């Protein structure tokens, strides 16, 4: 893995990280916002210690453990990745409420255009703020966006110590089963 200096990571704050999307995906995973490592590499969930890729594999979404640099391979499995907020930051708590809310509106437009079967937001706090749903919990939501169902997953960041890789994989597996049932 490429090593970056703090200055190189800080310079990456202004880089946009392209979505990995296509029309009609089975599941569109939605992160909170790109971290600095993601912005520097252009690969989603790129920070060492982020559990997204291991949990995705462990839950059966991918047949093998993918590296962030292999993110485009997700499309062959009917999966994609986007973010609520496009701006990169060192931590999600650097984002403002208005950024989350505008991100929710932008995400709604993207989902309406792309029509995935499921939108999986990874981070319950981000979902609550972006969609003004203070009572949302991990799991399937009542909200739909057009014909797209919504599921909130635990944030795979290494900073989210409330969830282990194993307990996250259980929740991701539940989403996978629901997605397969609607295919």
C-alpha positions in Angstrom: 0.0 0.0 0.0 1.2 3.5 -0.8 2.3 5.6 2.1 1.2 9.2 2.2 2.6 12.1 4.3 0.2 14.1 6.4 0.6 17.0 3.9 -0.3 14.7 1.0 -3.4 13.5 2.8 -4.4 17.1 3.7 -4.0 18.1 0.1 -6.4 15.3 -0.9 -9.3 17.0 0.9 -10.3 18.8 -2.3 -10.3 15.7 -4.5 -13.6 14.2 -5.5 -13.8 10.4 -5.3 -15.8 8.9 -8.2 -18.8 6.8 -7.4 -18.8 3.1 -8.4 -22.3 2.9 -9.8 -24.4 1.6 -12.6 -28.1 1.5 -13.3 -30.2 -1.2 -11.6 -27.7 -2.4 -9.0 -28.8 -5.0 -6.4 -27.3 -2.9 -3.6 -25.8 0.6 -3.6 -23.6 1.0 -0.5 -23.4 4.5 0.7 -20.6 5.7 3.0 -20.8 8.8 5.1 -18.0 10.7 3.2 -14.6 9.9 1.8 -11.8 9.8 4.3 -8.5 11.4 3.5 -6.9 8.0 2.5 -9.9 7.4 0.2 -9.5 10.8 -1.4 -5.7 10.3 -1.8 -6.1 6.9 -3.5 -9.4 7.4 -5.2 -10.5 4.1 -3.7 -13.5 3.8 -1.3 -13.0 2.6 2.2 -9.2 2.7 1.6 -8.0 3.4 5.1 -6.2 0.5 6.8 -8.4 -0.7 9.6 -11.7 0.1 7.8 -13.7 -3.1 7.9 -15.9 -2.6 4.9 -14.1 -4.9 2.5 -13.6 -7.8 5.0 -17.2 -7.5 6.2 -18.5 -7.4 2.6 -16.7 -10.7 1.9 -17.5 -12.3 5.2 -21.2 -11.6 4.7 -21.2 -13.3 1.3 -21.5 -10.3 -1.0 -18.2 -11.0 -2.7 -16.7 -14.5 -3.3 -13.2 -13.3 -2.1 -11.8 -10.4 -0.1 -11.4 -7.5 -2.5 -8.9 -4.7 -2.0 -10.0 -1.1 -2.3 -8.1 -0.8 -5.6 -10.4 -3.5 -7.0 -13.6 -1.6 -6.2 -14.8 -1.6 -9.8 -15.2 -5.4 -9.6 -18.2 -4.8 -7.3 -20.2 -3.9 -10.4 -19.9 -7.4 -11.7 -21.7 -8.5 -8.5 -24.5 -6.0 -8.9 -23.0 -3.8 -6.1 -21.9 -0.1 -6.1 -20.5 2.5 -3.7 -21.3 6.2 -3.3 -21.3 8.7 -0.3 -23.8 10.9 1.5 -21.3 13.8 1.4 -18.7 14.2 -1.3 -16.2 16.3 0.7 -13.3 14.4 2.1 -12.4 14.8 5.8 -10.2 13.1 8.4 -13.3 12.3 10.5 -17.1 12.3 9.8 -17.7 14.6 12.8 -16.0 17.4 10.8 -19.2 17.6 8.6 -22.0 20.0 9.2 -25.6 19.3 9.5 -26.3 21.2 6.3 -23.7 19.1 4.5 -25.5 15.9 5.6 -28.9 17.3 4.7 -27.8 18.5 1.2 -26.1 15.1 0.9 -29.3 13.3 1.6 -31.1 15.4 -1.1 -28.3 14.7 -3.6 -28.3 11.0 -2.7 -32.1 10.9 -3.2 -31.6 12.3 -6.8 -28.8 9.7 -7.5 -30.9 6.8 -6.2 -33.9 8.0 -8.2 -31.8 8.1 -11.4 -29.9 4.8 -10.8 -32.8 2.7 -9.4 -30.9 0.2 -7.2 -33.0 -2.4 -5.5 -31.5 -1.5 -2.1 -29.7 1.6 -0.8 -27.5 0.6 2.2 -26.3 3.6 4.2 -23.3 2.6 6.4 -23.8 4.8 9.5 -27.0 5.3 11.4 -26.0 8.8 12.6 -25.3 9.9 9.1 -28.7 8.5 7.9 -30.6 10.1 10.8 -29.2 13.5 9.9 -29.2 13.3 6.1 -32.8 12.1 6.1 -34.1 13.8 9.2 -35.1 10.5 10.8 -34.0 10.8 14.5 -35.5 7.4 15.4 -33.8 5.3 12.6 -32.1 2.1 13.8 -29.8 -0.4 12.1 -31.7 -2.6 9.7 -34.4 -2.1 7.1 -36.2 1.3 7.0 -39.8 2.1 6.2 -38.5 4.8 3.8 -38.3 4.0 0.1 -36.8 6.2 -2.7 -39.0 5.5 -5.7 -38.8 1.7 -5.8 -35.6 1.5 -3.8 -35.7 0.0 -0.3 -33.4 1.4 2.3 -31.3 -0.4 4.9 -29.0 1.2 7.5 -25.8 -0.7 8.3 -23.2 -0.2 11.0 -20.4 2.1 10.0 -17.3 -0.1 9.2 -14.8 2.5 10.4 -12.3 1.2 12.8 -13.4 4.0 15.1 -16.8 2.3 15.5 -15.9 0.0 18.4 -19.5 -0.8 19.2 -19.6 -3.3 16.4 -17.1 -6.1 15.8 -16.4 -7.4 12.3 -18.5 -10.5 13.2 -21.6 -8.6 14.4 -21.3 -6.2 11.4 -21.1 -9.2 9.0 -24.3 -10.6 10.6 -26.2 -7.4 9.7 -24.7 -7.2 6.2 -25.7 -10.9 5.7 -29.3 -10.0 6.6 -29.2 -7.3 3.9 -27.7 -9.8 1.4 -30.5 -12.3 2.1 -33.1 -9.6 1.7 -31.5 -8.4 -1.6 -31.4 -12.0 -2.9 -35.0 -12.4 -2.0 -36.0 -9.4 -4.1 -33.9 -10.4 -7.1 
